[in-house]
Each structure stands twice: as C-alpha cells, then as structure tokens.
Amino acid sequence: MRLNDSTDMALRVMIYATTQGERLFTIDQLVAIYGLPRSTMMKVVNALTRGGFLAAQRGRAGGLRLARPADRISVGAVVRHLETDFGLVECFRTGNQCIITSQCRLIAPLQRAMEAFLAVLDGCSIADIALTPADFPVIGRESVA
C-alpha cells in the first residue's frame, strides 16, 4: 500500500490546517513550511477544496481553513479523494492483460488487505493526527538568540 505524493502532501496540508483552527492560512505559508513548488501546492489545495475538505476565502484578506471540524474528516476520505489508482497489482488496474487473472488466488487476499488498510484510515480523523502550532517552523521571523 503506497500513497502517491499528492496524497502525502494533502495529508500534511490537512495536519497544518488543523493547527490553525478558524485562522486563515495561505498557499505561500504551506510552500514555506513544506518547501515544495507553489504549483504543486496549488494542485493539492485545489483538490482538497474541490473535495470539500478545505474552504477557500478569496480576496486580499483571503486564505484557507478546514471546511468542517477536523474530527469530522476521516483520513480515509482524504486518501480516497486524492488517490486515483488503488491497483496494487495489474489485475486491479484498468486494461488488465494478466493471463492468469481468472484463476489467480492472490486477488482475494490483496483485496482484503486493501479494504483493511482503508478501514484503518476511515477510523482515523484528521483531529487524531493533528499536531500543535509549535511543531511547525515560524515563518517570516528570524529566531532570536
């Protein structure tokens, strides 16, 4: 079970969003914290907004925040929204060409494993994986010695 990079980043965005409460945060803050290209961060944030996980407020004083309480957003829902392919092996994927699919005994155990993986994530909320603001670097200020 491997999550794609966009899903990994989306979960990190959600963790950061949880630390902000009702305060708005920006894509530029996320870029500064995680050190990723702005275009990548915009793609992830747009996906989270389209999925109803983040709410965007436009304008000069705009920004992002969680669309609903963190304890009402499951990690599994975020993962399902961002992952486009849960095909662990060829027979799970569109365009399967494997010649033993009809007799294969590996399919059922892999399917159960995937269901168990997602069930664990469904039982975990974004609040369950939240950090505190102190766990993140302070952006825009030099540390005082």
N, C-alpha and C positions, 0 to 999 in steps of 0.2 A: 504494500500500500504506500504509494508515494504521491504527495500532493504537488501540483505544479507551482512554479514560482509565484504566479499571480495569486494563488490561493494562500500561500505562505505570507505574502505581503498583505493581503486583505485581512488575515487574522491579526497581523501586527498592527494594522491601522485600527482595527476594532479594539484591540487592547489599549492603544493610545487614546482612542475616543472615550473609552470608559473612564480614564483618569481625568478627563476634562469636565465630566458632569454636564451641566447645561451650558458651560462656556463654549463659545465657538472656537474652532481651530482651523488652520488653513493648510492647503496643499503644500505651501512653502515650508511650513513648520514640519510637516511629515518628511519632506525632502531633506531638510536639515538634520532631522533626527536619524533617519534611516540611511541617508547617503545614497539614495537611488535617483536616477534621472527623473526629472519632472514629468516627462511624457509617460513613463511607466507608472508613476504615482497617479497621474490623472486618469489613466486607463482603469486602474484598480478602484479608485474613488468613484468613478462613473459607474462601474459595475455594482459597487456597494450601494450607491444611490438608486440606481435602477431596480435593485433587488429589495429596496425598502429597508435597508439596514442603517444607512446614513441619511440624514436630511440636510439639504443644502439651502443656504440663505444667500441670495445674490446681493450684489451691491458693494459699496465701499466698505461697509461695516459687516460684510457677509462672512460666511465661513461654513463649517460643517459641524455636525453634532450627531449623536446617536438618534435614530428615528424613533426609537422606543426604549424603554428601560433595558439595561444590559441583562437583567435576569429573565427577560422575555425573548432573548435572541439566542438560539442554540448554535453552538459551533457547527453542528451537523448541517443546519440550514445554510450557513455561510459557505461551507465546503461544497454542498450540492449546487449552490448557485454559481460558484466560480469554476468548479471542475466541469470540463466538457467531455471527458472521457474516463470512465471507470474501467476501461478494458485492461484488466491485469494481464491477460494473455490474448492471443489472436482471436480465439473463438468468441470472446466477449465484444469484439470490435466489429463495426460496420465493414462489410467487404471481406469477411472471414473466408479464407481459402484453405484452411486446415483440412486435410483429407481424413482425419480420424475423429472429427467433431461428433459425428453421430454415435460413435462407440466410446467416446472418451469418458473416463471415470474421474477425471480431475476437475471437471466443470462444477459439479455439485459442491465439493469441499471449498473450492475457491469462491463460489457464490456465497456460501455460508460465512466464509471469512470476511468477505466484503460487507455483508449485512451486519456482522458483529462489529466490525470497525465503525461503520456508520451509526450503529446503535449506541456505541460508547460516546461518539461525538454528539449525537442527539441528546444524550443525558447530561451534557455539559453546556452550561450557558457561558456567554461572554463574561458575565459577572464572576463566574467560577475561575476564570483565567486572568482576571484583572490584576494589574499592578498598581502601584501608587505613583503619584507625580514625581516623587523623589527617585524613582527607579529610572527616570529618563534624564538626559542631559538638559541643562538650562540653555536655551537657545538665545543668542544675541547678547549675552553678557559674559565678560571675562571673569574667571574665578578670582577672588581676592585672596592674596597670600598674607 
